[in-house]
Amino acid sequence: MPVRQQKPQYITDDQGNRVSVVLPVGQYQELLEDLEDLATVAERREEETVSHEELIKSLKADGKL
């Protein structure tokens, strides 16, 4: 189930302030993977881009396609 459709469960302190969130392990792992992907995108945002055609040509030249 997508994260936005889940109803989060919170752990609160004595004053009722939310201090923690309880997540199913699978959902937690998905969030970690998403964070890793976002970090990779941020690290690579200054890299030069190539067109789809150039990528296909390069992969064929390397024998990967």
C-alpha positions in Angstrom: 0.0 0.0 0.0 1.4 3.4 -0.9 2.7 5.5 2.0 0.1 8.2 1.5 -2.7 5.7 1.9 -1.4 4.4 5.2 -2.7 5.8 8.5 0.4 6.5 10.6 0.6 5.4 14.2 2.4 7.7 16.6 4.1 7.3 19.9 3.5 10.4 22.1 5.1 11.8 25.2 3.2 12.6 28.4 2.1 15.9 27.0 0.6 14.3 23.8 3.5 15.5 21.5 4.3 13.1 18.8 7.8 11.7 19.3 8.0 8.6 17.1 6.2 6.9 14.2 5.5 3.2 14.0 5.9 1.8 10.5 5.7 -1.7 9.0 9.2 -3.0 8.2 8.5 -3.2 4.5 7.3 0.4 4.4 10.4 1.5 6.3 12.7 -0.3 3.8 10.9 1.4 0.9 11.4 4.8 2.5 15.1 4.0 3.0 15.4 3.0 -0.7 13.7 6.2 -1.7 16.1 8.2 0.4 19.1 6.5 -1.2 17.7 7.2 -4.7 17.1 10.9 -3.8 20.7 11.1 -2.5 22.0 9.6 -5.7 20.0 12.1 -7.8 21.3 15.0 -5.7 24.9 13.8 -6.0 24.6 13.5 -9.8 22.6 16.5 -10.7 25.6 18.4 -12.0 26.6 15.6 -14.4 26.2 16.0 -18.1 23.2 14.4 -19.6 23.0 12.2 -22.8 20.0 11.7 -25.1 18.2 8.4 -25.2 19.6 7.8 -28.7 23.2 8.4 -27.5 22.7 6.0 -24.7 21.3 3.3 -27.0 24.2 3.8 -29.4 26.7 3.6 -26.6 25.2 0.4 -25.2 25.1 -1.2 -28.6 28.8 -0.3 -29.2 29.7 -1.9 -25.8 27.7 -5.0 -26.8 25.3 -4.6 -24.0 22.3 -4.3 -26.3 
